[in-house]
């Protein structure tokens, strides 16, 4: 079931999470044993450190520029671009400038 999202109402998706100084802010819309749907706002210079996930993780960039590292390879993402981080492969996300992304994980 969805949470943190108003039904039957048009919303500006990227505006559902706000930048905060010195933080990575997240808002989860759904999470169960099959899926996780989370919106993130990274302040400039913030990151999610290297880790691996048990599911395939799709990053969809919404605002700014983010740097995604997958198995040691760096990729730059801008608004409208996306990349798939495969399950059980080390990855991280860094914001060289403010960056918003939607993360869809399928387990």
PyMOL commands that place a pseudoatom at each C-alpha (Angstrom):
pseudoatom trace, name=CA, resn=UNK, resi=1, chain=A, elem=C, hetatm=0, pos=[0.000, 0.000, 0.000]
pseudoatom trace, name=CA, resn=UNK, resi=2, chain=A, elem=C, hetatm=0, pos=[1.089, 3.554, -0.726]
pseudoatom trace, name=CA, resn=UNK, resi=3, chain=A, elem=C, hetatm=0, pos=[1.744, 6.085, 2.032]
pseudoatom trace, name=CA, resn=UNK, resi=4, chain=A, elem=C, hetatm=0, pos=[2.871, 9.731, 2.074]
pseudoatom trace, name=CA, resn=UNK, resi=5, chain=A, elem=C, hetatm=0, pos=[1.074, 10.407, -1.215]
pseudoatom trace, name=CA, resn=UNK, resi=6, chain=A, elem=C, hetatm=0, pos=[-2.371, 11.939, -1.628]
pseudoatom trace, name=CA, resn=UNK, resi=7, chain=A, elem=C, hetatm=0, pos=[-4.749, 9.878, -3.761]
pseudoatom trace, name=CA, resn=UNK, resi=8, chain=A, elem=C, hetatm=0, pos=[-6.735, 11.422, -6.621]
pseudoatom trace, name=CA, resn=UNK, resi=9, chain=A, elem=C, hetatm=0, pos=[-4.703, 14.644, -6.541]
pseudoatom trace, name=CA, resn=UNK, resi=10, chain=A, elem=C, hetatm=0, pos=[-2.167, 15.934, -9.064]
pseudoatom trace, name=CA, resn=UNK, resi=11, chain=A, elem=C, hetatm=0, pos=[1.149, 16.644, -7.362]
pseudoatom trace, name=CA, resn=UNK, resi=12, chain=A, elem=C, hetatm=0, pos=[4.597, 17.870, -8.391]
pseudoatom trace, name=CA, resn=UNK, resi=13, chain=A, elem=C, hetatm=0, pos=[6.508, 14.688, -7.562]
pseudoatom trace, name=CA, resn=UNK, resi=14, chain=A, elem=C, hetatm=0, pos=[9.961, 16.235, -7.034]
pseudoatom trace, name=CA, resn=UNK, resi=15, chain=A, elem=C, hetatm=0, pos=[8.434, 18.769, -4.622]
pseudoatom trace, name=CA, resn=UNK, resi=16, chain=A, elem=C, hetatm=0, pos=[7.270, 16.041, -2.223]
pseudoatom trace, name=CA, resn=UNK, resi=17, chain=A, elem=C, hetatm=0, pos=[10.709, 16.032, -0.610]
pseudoatom trace, name=CA, resn=UNK, resi=18, chain=A, elem=C, hetatm=0, pos=[12.760, 19.119, 0.259]
pseudoatom trace, name=CA, resn=UNK, resi=19, chain=A, elem=C, hetatm=0, pos=[16.452, 19.884, 0.449]
pseudoatom trace, name=CA, resn=UNK, resi=20, chain=A, elem=C, hetatm=0, pos=[17.839, 20.369, 3.952]
pseudoatom trace, name=CA, resn=UNK, resi=21, chain=A, elem=C, hetatm=0, pos=[21.299, 21.695, 4.722]
pseudoatom trace, name=CA, resn=UNK, resi=22, chain=A, elem=C, hetatm=0, pos=[23.821, 18.950, 5.475]
pseudoatom trace, name=CA, resn=UNK, resi=23, chain=A, elem=C, hetatm=0, pos=[21.354, 16.110, 4.931]
pseudoatom trace, name=CA, resn=UNK, resi=24, chain=A, elem=C, hetatm=0, pos=[20.004, 13.429, 2.693]
pseudoatom trace, name=CA, resn=UNK, resi=25, chain=A, elem=C, hetatm=0, pos=[16.225, 13.561, 3.077]
pseudoatom trace, name=CA, resn=UNK, resi=26, chain=A, elem=C, hetatm=0, pos=[14.035, 10.644, 2.054]
pseudoatom trace, name=CA, resn=UNK, resi=27, chain=A, elem=C, hetatm=0, pos=[10.331, 9.908, 1.831]
pseudoatom trace, name=CA, resn=UNK, resi=28, chain=A, elem=C, hetatm=0, pos=[9.166, 6.323, 1.403]
pseudoatom trace, name=CA, resn=UNK, resi=29, chain=A, elem=C, hetatm=0, pos=[5.945, 5.718, -0.535]
pseudoatom trace, name=CA, resn=UNK, resi=30, chain=A, elem=C, hetatm=0, pos=[5.806, 1.916, -0.389]
pseudoatom trace, name=CA, resn=UNK, resi=31, chain=A, elem=C, hetatm=0, pos=[7.939, -0.833, 1.087]
pseudoatom trace, name=CA, resn=UNK, resi=32, chain=A, elem=C, hetatm=0, pos=[7.376, -4.570, 1.384]
pseudoatom trace, name=CA, resn=UNK, resi=33, chain=A, elem=C, hetatm=0, pos=[9.221, -7.806, 0.649]
pseudoatom trace, name=CA, resn=UNK, resi=34, chain=A, elem=C, hetatm=0, pos=[8.900, -7.204, -3.121]
pseudoatom trace, name=CA, resn=UNK, resi=35, chain=A, elem=C, hetatm=0, pos=[9.392, -3.441, -3.651]
pseudoatom trace, name=CA, resn=UNK, resi=36, chain=A, elem=C, hetatm=0, pos=[10.644, -0.225, -2.136]
pseudoatom trace, name=CA, resn=UNK, resi=37, chain=A, elem=C, hetatm=0, pos=[9.708, 3.206, -3.573]
pseudoatom trace, name=CA, resn=UNK, resi=38, chain=A, elem=C, hetatm=0, pos=[11.591, 6.153, -2.088]
pseudoatom trace, name=CA, resn=UNK, resi=39, chain=A, elem=C, hetatm=0, pos=[12.117, 9.785, -3.076]
pseudoatom trace, name=CA, resn=UNK, resi=40, chain=A, elem=C, hetatm=0, pos=[15.438, 11.394, -2.041]
pseudoatom trace, name=CA, resn=UNK, resi=41, chain=A, elem=C, hetatm=0, pos=[16.803, 14.952, -1.829]
pseudoatom trace, name=CA, resn=UNK, resi=42, chain=A, elem=C, hetatm=0, pos=[20.588, 15.239, -1.392]
pseudoatom trace, name=CA, resn=UNK, resi=43, chain=A, elem=C, hetatm=0, pos=[22.076, 18.542, -0.329]
pseudoatom trace, name=CA, resn=UNK, resi=44, chain=A, elem=C, hetatm=0, pos=[25.292, 19.426, -2.176]
pseudoatom trace, name=CA, resn=UNK, resi=45, chain=A, elem=C, hetatm=0, pos=[28.172, 17.250, -0.942]
pseudoatom trace, name=CA, resn=UNK, resi=46, chain=A, elem=C, hetatm=0, pos=[25.994, 14.612, 0.720]
pseudoatom trace, name=CA, resn=UNK, resi=47, chain=A, elem=C, hetatm=0, pos=[26.042, 10.922, -0.112]
pseudoatom trace, name=CA, resn=UNK, resi=48, chain=A, elem=C, hetatm=0, pos=[24.841, 7.412, 0.555]
pseudoatom trace, name=CA, resn=UNK, resi=49, chain=A, elem=C, hetatm=0, pos=[28.013, 5.421, 1.089]
pseudoatom trace, name=CA, resn=UNK, resi=50, chain=A, elem=C, hetatm=0, pos=[28.974, 2.232, -0.708]
pseudoatom trace, name=CA, resn=UNK, resi=51, chain=A, elem=C, hetatm=0, pos=[26.720, -0.722, 0.004]
pseudoatom trace, name=CA, resn=UNK, resi=52, chain=A, elem=C, hetatm=0, pos=[24.953, -3.557, -1.826]
pseudoatom trace, name=CA, resn=UNK, resi=53, chain=A, elem=C, hetatm=0, pos=[21.245, -4.328, -2.012]
pseudoatom trace, name=CA, resn=UNK, resi=54, chain=A, elem=C, hetatm=0, pos=[19.409, -7.620, -2.322]
pseudoatom trace, name=CA, resn=UNK, resi=55, chain=A, elem=C, hetatm=0, pos=[17.280, -6.155, -5.107]
pseudoatom trace, name=CA, resn=UNK, resi=56, chain=A, elem=C, hetatm=0, pos=[17.745, -4.419, -8.436]
pseudoatom trace, name=CA, resn=UNK, resi=57, chain=A, elem=C, hetatm=0, pos=[17.604, -0.654, -7.830]
pseudoatom trace, name=CA, resn=UNK, resi=58, chain=A, elem=C, hetatm=0, pos=[16.463, 1.827, -10.489]
pseudoatom trace, name=CA, resn=UNK, resi=59, chain=A, elem=C, hetatm=0, pos=[17.539, 5.445, -9.955]
pseudoatom trace, name=CA, resn=UNK, resi=60, chain=A, elem=C, hetatm=0, pos=[15.519, 8.111, -11.772]
pseudoatom trace, name=CA, resn=UNK, resi=61, chain=A, elem=C, hetatm=0, pos=[17.082, 11.579, -11.551]
pseudoatom trace, name=CA, resn=UNK, resi=62, chain=A, elem=C, hetatm=0, pos=[14.545, 14.384, -11.021]
pseudoatom trace, name=CA, resn=UNK, resi=63, chain=A, elem=C, hetatm=0, pos=[16.587, 17.506, -10.251]
pseudoatom trace, name=CA, resn=UNK, resi=64, chain=A, elem=C, hetatm=0, pos=[20.215, 18.599, -10.211]
pseudoatom trace, name=CA, resn=UNK, resi=65, chain=A, elem=C, hetatm=0, pos=[23.156, 16.294, -10.816]
pseudoatom trace, name=CA, resn=UNK, resi=66, chain=A, elem=C, hetatm=0, pos=[24.094, 13.109, -9.009]
pseudoatom trace, name=CA, resn=UNK, resi=67, chain=A, elem=C, hetatm=0, pos=[27.009, 10.756, -9.250]
pseudoatom trace, name=CA, resn=UNK, resi=68, chain=A, elem=C, hetatm=0, pos=[26.229, 7.042, -9.045]
pseudoatom trace, name=CA, resn=UNK, resi=69, chain=A, elem=C, hetatm=0, pos=[29.086, 4.593, -8.611]
pseudoatom trace, name=CA, resn=UNK, resi=70, chain=A, elem=C, hetatm=0, pos=[28.399, 0.958, -9.504]
pseudoatom trace, name=CA, resn=UNK, resi=71, chain=A, elem=C, hetatm=0, pos=[31.116, -1.636, -8.955]
pseudoatom trace, name=CA, resn=UNK, resi=72, chain=A, elem=C, hetatm=0, pos=[33.760, 1.115, -9.082]
pseudoatom trace, name=CA, resn=UNK, resi=73, chain=A, elem=C, hetatm=0, pos=[32.432, 2.794, -12.265]
pseudoatom trace, name=CA, resn=UNK, resi=74, chain=A, elem=C, hetatm=0, pos=[31.168, 6.395, -11.930]
pseudoatom trace, name=CA, resn=UNK, resi=75, chain=A, elem=C, hetatm=0, pos=[28.140, 7.676, -13.819]
pseudoatom trace, name=CA, resn=UNK, resi=76, chain=A, elem=C, hetatm=0, pos=[26.772, 11.230, -13.844]
pseudoatom trace, name=CA, resn=UNK, resi=77, chain=A, elem=C, hetatm=0, pos=[22.981, 11.605, -13.906]
pseudoatom trace, name=CA, resn=UNK, resi=78, chain=A, elem=C, hetatm=0, pos=[20.952, 14.705, -14.668]
pseudoatom trace, name=CA, resn=UNK, resi=79, chain=A, elem=C, hetatm=0, pos=[17.203, 15.312, -14.536]
pseudoatom trace, name=CA, resn=UNK, resi=80, chain=A, elem=C, hetatm=0, pos=[15.313, 12.827, -16.683]
pseudoatom trace, name=CA, resn=UNK, resi=81, chain=A, elem=C, hetatm=0, pos=[18.135, 10.275, -16.783]
pseudoatom trace, name=CA, resn=UNK, resi=82, chain=A, elem=C, hetatm=0, pos=[18.138, 6.895, -15.070]
pseudoatom trace, name=CA, resn=UNK, resi=83, chain=A, elem=C, hetatm=0, pos=[20.418, 3.974, -14.287]
pseudoatom trace, name=CA, resn=UNK, resi=84, chain=A, elem=C, hetatm=0, pos=[19.924, 0.456, -12.935]
pseudoatom trace, name=CA, resn=UNK, resi=85, chain=A, elem=C, hetatm=0, pos=[22.081, -0.704, -10.036]
pseudoatom trace, name=CA, resn=UNK, resi=86, chain=A, elem=C, hetatm=0, pos=[22.030, -4.529, -10.135]
pseudoatom trace, name=CA, resn=UNK, resi=87, chain=A, elem=C, hetatm=0, pos=[21.388, -6.538, -6.989]
pseudoatom trace, name=CA, resn=UNK, resi=88, chain=A, elem=C, hetatm=0, pos=[24.333, -7.641, -4.857]
pseudoatom trace, name=CA, resn=UNK, resi=89, chain=A, elem=C, hetatm=0, pos=[26.727, -5.198, -6.576]
pseudoatom trace, name=CA, resn=UNK, resi=90, chain=A, elem=C, hetatm=0, pos=[28.417, -2.448, -4.542]
pseudoatom trace, name=CA, resn=UNK, resi=91, chain=A, elem=C, hetatm=0, pos=[27.078, 1.028, -5.316]
pseudoatom trace, name=CA, resn=UNK, resi=92, chain=A, elem=C, hetatm=0, pos=[26.888, 4.545, -3.874]
pseudoatom trace, name=CA, resn=UNK, resi=93, chain=A, elem=C, hetatm=0, pos=[25.282, 7.913, -4.640]
pseudoatom trace, name=CA, resn=UNK, resi=94, chain=A, elem=C, hetatm=0, pos=[27.012, 11.283, -4.241]
pseudoatom trace, name=CA, resn=UNK, resi=95, chain=A, elem=C, hetatm=0, pos=[25.637, 14.779, -4.897]
pseudoatom trace, name=CA, resn=UNK, resi=96, chain=A, elem=C, hetatm=0, pos=[28.267, 17.150, -6.336]
pseudoatom trace, name=CA, resn=UNK, resi=97, chain=A, elem=C, hetatm=0, pos=[25.378, 19.632, -6.360]
pseudoatom trace, name=CA, resn=UNK, resi=98, chain=A, elem=C, hetatm=0, pos=[21.821, 19.422, -5.041]
pseudoatom trace, name=CA, resn=UNK, resi=99, chain=A, elem=C, hetatm=0, pos=[20.206, 16.262, -6.381]
pseudoatom trace, name=CA, resn=UNK, resi=100, chain=A, elem=C, hetatm=0, pos=[16.768, 14.666, -6.216]
pseudoatom trace, name=CA, resn=UNK, resi=101, chain=A, elem=C, hetatm=0, pos=[16.096, 11.109, -7.276]
pseudoatom trace, name=CA, resn=UNK, resi=102, chain=A, elem=C, hetatm=0, pos=[13.386, 8.474, -7.145]
pseudoatom trace, name=CA, resn=UNK, resi=103, chain=A, elem=C, hetatm=0, pos=[14.585, 5.010, -6.184]
pseudoatom trace, name=CA, resn=UNK, resi=104, chain=A, elem=C, hetatm=0, pos=[12.631, 1.911, -7.164]
pseudoatom trace, name=CA, resn=UNK, resi=105, chain=A, elem=C, hetatm=0, pos=[13.977, -1.349, -5.713]
pseudoatom trace, name=CA, resn=UNK, resi=106, chain=A, elem=C, hetatm=0, pos=[12.571, -4.685, -6.805]
pseudoatom trace, name=CA, resn=UNK, resi=107, chain=A, elem=C, hetatm=0, pos=[13.473, -7.709, -4.662]
for i in range(1, 107): cmd.bond("trace and resi %d" % i, "trace and resi %d" % (i + 1))
show_as sticks, trace
zoom trace
